[in-house]
Amino acid sequence: MEIEEKIIFQKTREKELDEAVRAGRRAQDIAVEIMNSLDEAKSWSTIDTIGGGIMSDMIKYDAIGNAKKMTDQLQLALQNFRTELADVTEEMHCDIYTEISSALCFADYFFDDLFTDWLVRSKINESRNKADQTCGQIQKILQNLNQIQQQTICIQRQLEKELEEAVAVSEAV
């Protein structure tokens, strides 16, 4: 009976770990999408800095807009990941923001000079670095969860073997 309870506990733990891993992978996928959008914005920012004009501004801000939308999705995914991690006692502290003020955006379009292009580029770089840190933290937690999953599976197999041996001994008696 005691062994069966331990097996049930390990199976429940395995299920919780699977849910946490799925939530983590979802958050990581979104973080990667954000980094890709910010990389695109950074590329267009470079073009804009060397004289790309209004078209490069439009494409750059479209990529920044995509990153902002995905940031909202990431915040929800991270919240879900935290909830799932709470079930397996892992902690995660990370937030990402892709905030470029509307005044800076206006100045970039209106003045379209090197100074505003540089300011926008530095904000893009800050956001990209935060997204990279978040992705790295998620990856580290996922690696830890993978190790815990492997341990849980080993314990579960060992308990099932013990249960089979206990049943065999009780049938022999």
C-alpha positions as CSV (number, residue, x, y, z in Angstrom):
1,M,0.0,0.0,0.0
2,E,2.8,2.4,1.0
3,I,4.7,1.7,-2.2
4,E,1.6,2.2,-4.3
5,E,1.0,5.6,-2.7
6,K,4.6,6.6,-3.5
7,I,4.1,5.5,-7.1
8,I,1.0,7.6,-7.4
9,F,2.9,10.5,-5.9
10,Q,5.7,10.1,-8.5
11,K,3.2,9.8,-11.4
12,T,1.5,13.0,-10.2
13,R,4.9,14.7,-9.9
14,E,5.7,13.6,-13.4
15,K,2.5,15.1,-14.8
16,E,3.2,18.4,-13.0
17,L,6.7,18.5,-14.4
18,D,5.4,17.8,-17.9
19,E,3.0,20.7,-17.5
20,A,5.7,23.0,-16.3
21,V,8.0,22.0,-19.2
22,R,5.2,22.7,-21.8
23,A,4.6,26.1,-20.2
24,G,8.3,26.9,-20.2
25,R,8.7,25.9,-23.8
26,R,5.8,28.0,-24.8
27,A,7.3,31.0,-23.0
28,Q,10.7,30.3,-24.6
29,D,9.2,30.1,-28.1
30,I,7.6,33.5,-27.6
31,A,10.9,35.0,-26.2
32,V,12.7,33.7,-29.3
33,E,10.1,35.4,-31.5
34,I,10.6,38.6,-29.6
35,M,14.3,38.4,-30.1
36,N,13.8,37.8,-33.9
37,S,11.5,40.9,-34.1
38,L,14.0,43.0,-32.2
39,D,16.9,41.8,-34.4
40,E,14.8,42.8,-37.4
41,A,14.1,46.2,-35.8
42,K,17.8,46.6,-35.0
43,S,18.8,45.8,-38.6
44,W,16.4,48.4,-39.9
45,S,17.6,50.8,-37.3
46,T,21.1,50.4,-38.7
47,I,19.8,51.1,-42.2
48,D,17.9,54.1,-40.8
49,T,21.0,55.4,-39.1
50,I,22.9,55.5,-42.4
51,G,20.0,57.3,-44.2
52,G,17.2,54.8,-44.7
53,G,14.5,57.4,-44.6
54,I,10.8,57.0,-43.7
55,M,10.4,53.5,-45.2
56,S,13.1,52.1,-42.9
57,D,11.3,53.9,-40.0
58,M,8.0,52.2,-40.9
59,I,9.5,48.8,-41.1
60,K,11.5,49.3,-37.9
61,Y,8.5,50.3,-36.0
62,D,6.4,47.5,-37.4
63,A,9.0,45.1,-36.0
64,I,9.0,46.9,-32.7
65,G,5.2,46.8,-32.6
66,N,5.3,43.0,-33.2
67,A,7.8,42.7,-30.4
68,K,5.5,44.7,-28.1
69,K,2.5,42.5,-28.9
70,M,4.6,39.4,-28.3
71,T,5.8,40.9,-25.0
72,D,2.3,40.9,-23.8
73,Q,1.9,37.3,-24.8
74,L,5.2,36.5,-23.1
75,Q,4.1,38.1,-19.8
76,L,1.0,35.8,-19.9
77,A,3.1,32.8,-20.8
78,L,5.6,33.6,-18.0
79,Q,2.8,33.9,-15.5
80,N,1.5,30.5,-16.6
81,F,5.0,29.1,-16.3
82,R,5.4,30.5,-12.8
83,T,2.1,28.9,-11.8
84,E,3.2,25.5,-13.2
85,L,6.6,25.9,-11.5
86,A,5.0,26.6,-8.2
87,D,3.6,23.0,-8.4
88,V,7.2,21.7,-8.6
89,T,8.9,24.4,-6.4
90,E,11.0,26.0,-9.0
91,E,11.2,29.8,-9.1
92,M,11.6,32.2,-11.9
93,H,12.0,36.0,-11.8
94,C,12.0,37.7,-15.2
95,D,10.2,40.5,-17.0
96,I,10.7,42.0,-20.4
97,Y,9.5,45.2,-21.8
98,T,9.9,46.7,-25.3
99,E,9.0,50.2,-24.5
100,I,9.9,53.0,-26.9
101,S,8.1,56.2,-25.9
102,S,5.7,57.7,-28.4
103,A,7.6,61.0,-28.1
104,L,10.8,59.2,-29.2
105,C,9.0,57.5,-32.0
106,F,7.6,60.8,-33.2
107,A,11.1,62.4,-33.0
108,D,12.5,59.6,-35.0
109,Y,10.0,60.0,-37.8
110,F,9.9,63.8,-37.7
111,F,13.6,64.7,-37.2
112,D,15.0,61.5,-38.6
113,D,18.5,62.4,-37.5
114,L,21.4,60.4,-36.1
115,F,20.7,61.3,-32.5
116,T,17.1,60.0,-32.4
117,D,18.1,57.0,-34.5
118,W,20.8,56.2,-32.0
119,L,18.4,56.6,-29.0
120,V,15.9,54.2,-30.7
121,R,18.7,51.8,-31.4
122,S,19.8,51.8,-27.8
123,K,16.2,51.1,-26.6
124,I,16.0,48.2,-29.1
125,N,19.3,46.8,-27.8
126,E,18.1,47.1,-24.2
127,S,15.0,45.2,-25.0
128,R,16.9,42.6,-27.0
129,N,19.3,42.0,-24.1
130,K,16.4,41.6,-21.7
131,A,14.7,39.1,-24.0
132,D,18.0,37.2,-24.3
133,Q,18.3,37.1,-20.5
134,T,14.7,35.9,-20.1
135,C,15.3,33.2,-22.7
136,G,18.4,32.1,-21.0
137,Q,16.7,31.9,-17.6
138,I,13.9,29.9,-19.1
139,Q,16.4,27.5,-20.7
140,K,18.2,27.0,-17.4
141,I,14.9,26.3,-15.6
142,L,13.9,23.8,-18.4
143,Q,17.2,22.0,-18.0
144,N,16.6,21.7,-14.2
145,L,13.1,20.5,-14.9
146,N,14.5,17.9,-17.3
147,Q,16.9,16.6,-14.6
148,I,14.1,16.4,-12.1
149,Q,11.9,14.5,-14.6
150,Q,14.7,12.0,-15.1
151,Q,15.0,11.5,-11.4
152,T,11.3,11.1,-11.0
153,I,11.1,8.5,-13.7
154,C,14.0,6.5,-12.1
155,I,12.3,6.7,-8.7
156,Q,9.0,5.6,-10.2
157,R,10.6,2.6,-11.9
158,Q,12.4,1.6,-8.7
159,L,9.2,1.8,-6.8
160,E,7.4,-0.3,-9.4
161,K,10.1,-2.9,-9.2
162,E,9.8,-2.9,-5.4
163,L,6.1,-3.4,-5.7
164,E,6.5,-6.3,-8.0
165,E,8.9,-7.9,-5.6
166,A,6.6,-7.3,-2.7
167,V,3.7,-8.8,-4.6
168,A,5.8,-11.8,-5.6
169,V,6.9,-12.4,-2.0
170,S,3.3,-12.1,-0.7
171,E,2.0,-14.6,-3.3
172,A,4.8,-17.0,-2.4
173,V,3.8,-16.9,1.3
